[in-house]
Every structure is written in C-alpha cells, then in structure tokens.
C-alpha cells in the first residue's frame, strides 16, 4: 500500500489523481494528520501495511519563513524526520519532495546532484535539513528536488500572472532569476513511474521540465499562450525588471537551473519542454 502525505496540496492532488488512474492501493492524509507529531503519525498508520510513502507536504511560504523560522523548520525538517522514522519502522520506501532553494544560485550552468547545497534563506535551509534528516536514518529514499511548480490546485506563478493580466495594463516581472517551470502533472507522473518500476535506485534526483528561462520570459509565454486561448483578451505591457527593483524578504537565488541527466538515465524518462507543459495546463483550465 502507498501512503500519500499532503494529498490536498498542488502536487499532492495530482499525485492522488494518478494513483487513482493507475488503480493503486493507497491511503492519503493532509493537515488533519500532523507530520510534526510522531505519535499521531504512528497512530494513523499503526494497523496498515505500507510499502511506499510519498511526502508532498511542506512549508512553502518563502518570504514568510523569514519571520517564522521555527514553524518552517518544524514542518520541513522535523516533519521530514518523523516521516523517515515511520518509513524505517514500516520498512517502506520514501519519496520526498525538496527544492532548488537548497542552492545559492551563484553557479554558472546547471546544478547537478553532486553540487554542494548552500541555501541562503530559512526556507531553503529548512528543506536541506529535512533532506539530511532523511539521509541520516534511512537508505531507501528518493529525494526529488524540483522548482517553479505550478498546477491546477494551488497558488502559483501562472495563476498570479493570469490575474494580473486581467487587472492591469502594465505588469513588471523579474528578468535576472533563471530556472525552469515545472508542471505538477509531470512531476506526479515521474513519482508514479518510480513506484511502478519498484525502483531501488535510491538517492537525490533533480526534476523539472526541460529548458531554461527567467520569470520575465515565463510571464511573456503565459501571456502569449493565454491570449491565443482567449483567456486574456486585452493587450498587456510586460516590463522586465531586476531583482533589486523587486525586493523581497527572502533572498532569491539568481540561477537554479538543474540538470535532469541523472533522473532521465536512471528511469528512462522523456521529460517535456516547459513550454509544451504550459500549453497543456492553459488548455486544461
């Protein structure tokens, strides 16, 4: 049996959809089962045989984390530790979702799984500690670092841009932060493939869609495709700005473009270009 944690979130809801579509035997939980309470996790799972745990739960408010470091670390680090303890007790394999924010963004070119993490903010530090907590107590884990996630069931950059395009005539977007957008459906499909393969190729992997872009170019692509699909009908002036012109509480890494070579070769994946995935998402909505 599979245990999906964080099933009501943006990624978790897509994972749940695929679990149903592929007729997997699974149970699901969200905030009603507190991952920071080990005894509560044990009670929830006490009479169940679990083979896989998928952890999609996280504290993801990057700026708010700077004001709530205790809460961020409790969920992202202590929560991950508790889930790993359950995985060890149940002899289950764990798939855990992490982030590009474990890197400082100073590297030229793509980050690989062998690059040393150096998170700059509370969010990234809490997620890195979660990764290390898992690595310290179990061997049967898949840590999937992803970036720039968007999906149907949650707040994300694509929805924010679509709203701003309807509300404003001019939209300013940062153009000097580089990475890759990731459709939750593509990441969810990869999670399902790892389970279907009954894989034992444990370790850390990077997964995003293919290609490299910045937030300004991403916004322009959203606008052009949304206009084509008549989601937006008026003309919008999208203006590129620098990170310095759009200050945020948490420092954003300038480059978190991640290599997917390891995950592609390990699982035989054919990863879609981010533009193709965006097209499908806009058609879906």
Secondary structure as the mmCIF struct_conf table of DSSP 4:
data_model
#
loop_
_struct_conf.conf_type_id
_struct_conf.id
_struct_conf.beg_label_comp_id
_struct_conf.beg_label_asym_id
_struct_conf.beg_label_seq_id
_struct_conf.end_label_comp_id
_struct_conf.end_label_asym_id
_struct_conf.end_label_seq_id
STRN STRN1 UNK A 2 UNK A 5
BEND BEND1 UNK A 6 UNK A 6
TURN_TY1_P TURN_TY1_P1 UNK A 7 UNK A 8
BEND BEND2 UNK A 9 UNK A 9
HELX_RH_AL_P HELX_RH_AL_P1 UNK A 10 UNK A 21
TURN_TY1_P TURN_TY1_P2 UNK A 22 UNK A 23
STRN STRN2 UNK A 26 UNK A 29
TURN_TY1_P TURN_TY1_P3 UNK A 31 UNK A 32
BEND BEND3 UNK A 33 UNK A 33
TURN_TY1_P TURN_TY1_P4 UNK A 35 UNK A 36
HELX_RH_AL_P HELX_RH_AL_P2 UNK A 38 UNK A 45
TURN_TY1_P TURN_TY1_P5 UNK A 46 UNK A 47
BEND BEND4 UNK A 51 UNK A 51
STRN STRN3 UNK A 52 UNK A 55
TURN_TY1_P TURN_TY1_P6 UNK A 62 UNK A 63
HELX_RH_3T_P HELX_RH_3T_P1 UNK A 64 UNK A 66
TURN_TY1_P TURN_TY1_P7 UNK A 67 UNK A 67
HELX_RH_AL_P HELX_RH_AL_P3 UNK A 69 UNK A 73
HELX_RH_PI_P HELX_RH_PI_P1 UNK A 74 UNK A 78
HELX_RH_AL_P HELX_RH_AL_P4 UNK A 79 UNK A 90
TURN_TY1_P TURN_TY1_P8 UNK A 91 UNK A 91
STRN STRN4 UNK A 93 UNK A 99
HELX_RH_3T_P HELX_RH_3T_P2 UNK A 100 UNK A 102
BEND BEND5 UNK A 103 UNK A 103
BEND BEND6 UNK A 105 UNK A 105
BEND BEND7 UNK A 108 UNK A 109
STRN STRN5 UNK A 111 UNK A 111
TURN_TY1_P TURN_TY1_P9 UNK A 113 UNK A 114
BEND BEND8 UNK A 115 UNK A 115
HELX_LH_PP_P HELX_LH_PP_P1 UNK A 116 UNK A 117
BEND BEND9 UNK A 121 UNK A 121
HELX_RH_AL_P HELX_RH_AL_P5 UNK A 122 UNK A 137
BEND BEND10 UNK A 139 UNK A 140
STRN STRN6 UNK A 141 UNK A 146
BEND BEND11 UNK A 148 UNK A 148
STRN STRN7 UNK A 149 UNK A 150
BEND BEND12 UNK A 152 UNK A 154
HELX_RH_AL_P HELX_RH_AL_P6 UNK A 157 UNK A 167
BEND BEND13 UNK A 169 UNK A 169
STRN STRN8 UNK A 170 UNK A 174
BEND BEND14 UNK A 176 UNK A 176
STRN STRN9 UNK A 178 UNK A 179
STRN STRN10 UNK A 182 UNK A 183
HELX_RH_AL_P HELX_RH_AL_P7 UNK A 184 UNK A 196
TURN_TY1_P TURN_TY1_P10 UNK A 197 UNK A 198
STRN STRN11 UNK A 203 UNK A 206
STRN STRN12 UNK A 210 UNK A 210
BEND BEND15 UNK A 211 UNK A 211
STRN STRN13 UNK A 213 UNK A 214
HELX_RH_AL_P HELX_RH_AL_P8 UNK A 215 UNK A 228
TURN_TY1_P TURN_TY1_P11 UNK A 229 UNK A 230
BEND BEND16 UNK A 231 UNK A 231
BEND BEND17 UNK A 234 UNK A 234
STRN STRN14 UNK A 237 UNK A 241
HELX_RH_3T_P HELX_RH_3T_P3 UNK A 243 UNK A 245
BEND BEND18 UNK A 246 UNK A 246
BEND BEND19 UNK A 249 UNK A 250
HELX_LH_PP_P HELX_LH_PP_P2 UNK A 251 UNK A 253
BEND BEND20 UNK A 254 UNK A 254
STRN STRN15 UNK A 255 UNK A 255
STRN STRN16 UNK A 258 UNK A 258
HELX_RH_AL_P HELX_RH_AL_P9 UNK A 261 UNK A 267
TURN_TY1_P TURN_TY1_P12 UNK A 268 UNK A 268
HELX_LH_PP_P HELX_LH_PP_P3 UNK A 271 UNK A 272
STRN STRN17 UNK A 273 UNK A 273
HELX_RH_AL_P HELX_RH_AL_P10 UNK A 274 UNK A 284
#
